Amino acid sequence: MVPPISETVKKIISDFKGINSWEEKYKHLIDLGKALPPMDEEYKLEKNLVRGCQSKVWFHVEVKDGRLYFQGDSDGAIVKGIVALLLGVYSGRTPDEILSTKPTFLEEIGLREHLSMSRSNGLSSMLKQISLYAIAFKSQL
């Protein structure tokens, strides 16, 4: 069972605040990406690409017992870490949990302000895609 979303967010904030330099924070993101479970190759399809990302980013979602379970991947190391960060928060959640949890933790850890414009736009596209999946599946439940 997944811990409450608020606990997951608190842990992320705590982890990032415990790292002093942005060079080390980027390394932490890359490590998160390396630890991301591999995405099944069968889901790396054009229809699963997240539009608006400079790097290739794929999301695949399955619904089990009213919860959305995401798989994700990217061809960029830092972006894959961002994918891992987002899936760590939003995967295994109900559509209502996803839609009611605003990504303010990204500002709290300072991520948005330390991303290039293209990565920041990609991050927004990933968040939008996660929300769209939640809205779509909420209407089916």
Contacts in CASP RR format, 6 or more apart in sequence:
PFRMAT RR
TARGET T0000
AUTHOR 0000-0000-0000
METHOD contacts of the structure
MODEL  1
MVPPISETVKKIISDFKGINSWEEKYKHLIDLGKALPPMDEEYKLEKNLV
RGCQSKVWFHVEVKDGRLYFQGDSDGAIVKGIVALLLGVYSGRTPDEILS
TKPTFLEEIGLREHLSMSRSNGLSSMLKQISLYAIAFKSQL
2 8 0 8 1.000
2 91 0 8 1.000
2 92 0 8 1.000
2 93 0 8 1.000
5 89 0 8 1.000
5 93 0 8 1.000
5 97 0 8 1.000
5 101 0 8 1.000
8 88 0 8 1.000
8 89 0 8 1.000
9 89 0 8 1.000
9 101 0 8 1.000
9 105 0 8 1.000
12 85 0 8 1.000
12 89 0 8 1.000
12 105 0 8 1.000
12 109 0 8 1.000
13 105 0 8 1.000
13 108 0 8 1.000
13 109 0 8 1.000
15 28 0 8 1.000
16 25 0 8 1.000
16 28 0 8 1.000
16 109 0 8 1.000
16 110 0 8 1.000
16 111 0 8 1.000
17 109 0 8 1.000
19 25 0 8 1.000
19 28 0 8 1.000
22 114 0 8 1.000
25 109 0 8 1.000
25 114 0 8 1.000
26 78 0 8 1.000
29 78 0 8 1.000
29 81 0 8 1.000
29 82 0 8 1.000
29 84 0 8 1.000
29 85 0 8 1.000
30 77 0 8 1.000
30 78 0 8 1.000
30 80 0 8 1.000
30 81 0 8 1.000
32 81 0 8 1.000
32 84 0 8 1.000
32 85 0 8 1.000
33 77 0 8 1.000
33 80 0 8 1.000
33 81 0 8 1.000
33 83 0 8 1.000
33 84 0 8 1.000
34 80 0 8 1.000
35 84 0 8 1.000
36 72 0 8 1.000
36 73 0 8 1.000
36 80 0 8 1.000
36 81 0 8 1.000
36 83 0 8 1.000
36 84 0 8 1.000
36 87 0 8 1.000
37 71 0 8 1.000
38 73 0 8 1.000
39 58 0 8 1.000
39 60 0 8 1.000
39 71 0 8 1.000
39 72 0 8 1.000
39 73 0 8 1.000
40 60 0 8 1.000
40 71 0 8 1.000
43 58 0 8 1.000
43 60 0 8 1.000
43 71 0 8 1.000
43 72 0 8 1.000
44 58 0 8 1.000
44 73 0 8 1.000
45 58 0 8 1.000
48 58 0 8 1.000
48 59 0 8 1.000
48 60 0 8 1.000
49 56 0 8 1.000
49 57 0 8 1.000
49 58 0 8 1.000
50 57 0 8 1.000
50 58 0 8 1.000
50 59 0 8 1.000
50 122 0 8 1.000
50 125 0 8 1.000
50 126 0 8 1.000
50 129 0 8 1.000
51 125 0 8 1.000
51 129 0 8 1.000
52 121 0 8 1.000
52 122 0 8 1.000
52 125 0 8 1.000
53 74 0 8 1.000
53 79 0 8 1.000
53 121 0 8 1.000
53 122 0 8 1.000
53 125 0 8 1.000
53 126 0 8 1.000
54 118 0 8 1.000
54 119 0 8 1.000
54 121 0 8 1.000
54 122 0 8 1.000
55 74 0 8 1.000
55 75 0 8 1.000
55 76 0 8 1.000
55 79 0 8 1.000
56 74 0 8 1.000
56 75 0 8 1.000
56 76 0 8 1.000
57 72 0 8 1.000
57 73 0 8 1.000
57 74 0 8 1.000
57 79 0 8 1.000
57 83 0 8 1.000
57 122 0 8 1.000
57 125 0 8 1.000
57 126 0 8 1.000
58 71 0 8 1.000
58 72 0 8 1.000
58 73 0 8 1.000
58 74 0 8 1.000
59 70 0 8 1.000
59 71 0 8 1.000
59 72 0 8 1.000
59 83 0 8 1.000
59 126 0 8 1.000
59 129 0 8 1.000
59 130 0 8 1.000
59 133 0 8 1.000
60 70 0 8 1.000
60 71 0 8 1.000
60 72 0 8 1.000
61 68 0 8 1.000
61 69 0 8 1.000
61 70 0 8 1.000
61 71 0 8 1.000
61 133 0 8 1.000
61 137 0 8 1.000
62 68 0 8 1.000
62 69 0 8 1.000
63 69 0 8 1.000
63 137 0 8 1.000
63 140 0 8 1.000
63 141 0 8 1.000
66 94 0 8 1.000
66 95 0 8 1.000
66 137 0 8 1.000
66 141 0 8 1.000
67 92 0 8 1.000
67 93 0 8 1.000
67 94 0 8 1.000
68 90 0 8 1.000
68 91 0 8 1.000
68 92 0 8 1.000
68 93 0 8 1.000
68 94 0 8 1.000
68 95 0 8 1.000
68 98 0 8 1.000
68 133 0 8 1.000
68 134 0 8 1.000
68 137 0 8 1.000
69 91 0 8 1.000
69 92 0 8 1.000
70 87 0 8 1.000
70 90 0 8 1.000
70 91 0 8 1.000
70 92 0 8 1.000
70 130 0 8 1.000
70 133 0 8 1.000
71 87 0 8 1.000
72 83 0 8 1.000
72 87 0 8 1.000
73 80 0 8 1.000
73 83 0 8 1.000
74 80 0 8 1.000
74 81 0 8 1.000
74 82 0 8 1.000
74 83 0 8 1.000
78 119 0 8 1.000
79 119 0 8 1.000
79 122 0 8 1.000
82 111 0 8 1.000
82 119 0 8 1.000
82 123 0 8 1.000
82 126 0 8 1.000
83 126 0 8 1.000
85 111 0 8 1.000
86 103 0 8 1.000
86 126 0 8 1.000
86 127 0 8 1.000
86 130 0 8 1.000
89 101 0 8 1.000
89 103 0 8 1.000
89 105 0 8 1.000
90 98 0 8 1.000
90 101 0 8 1.000
90 130 0 8 1.000
93 101 0 8 1.000
95 134 0 8 1.000
95 135 0 8 1.000
95 137 0 8 1.000
95 138 0 8 1.000
95 141 0 8 1.000
96 138 0 8 1.000
98 130 0 8 1.000
98 131 0 8 1.000
98 133 0 8 1.000
98 134 0 8 1.000
99 131 0 8 1.000
99 134 0 8 1.000
99 135 0 8 1.000
99 138 0 8 1.000
103 127 0 8 1.000
106 112 0 8 1.000
106 123 0 8 1.000
107 113 0 8 1.000
111 123 0 8 1.000
112 120 0 8 1.000
112 123 0 8 1.000
115 123 0 8 1.000
END
